[in-house]
Amino acid sequence: INDCRCISRSLKLMPSRLQ
């Protein structure tokens, strides 16, 4: 189970302005 890949996709869809 590689959650890293799931997170990577989430980051691409979601803007990193939440920082």
HURALIN-V118945 format. One record per backbone hydrogen bond with DSSP energy under -1.0 kcal/mol. CO is the residue of the C=O (numbers start at 1). NH is the residue of the N-H. E is the energy in kcal/mol with one decimal. If there is no record, write none. Layout:
co:nh:e
CO:NH:E
CO:NH:E
This chain:
co:nh:e
3:7:-2.9
4:8:-2.7
5:9:-2.1
6:10:-2.4
7:11:-2.9
8:12:-1.9
9:13:-2.3
10:14:-3.6
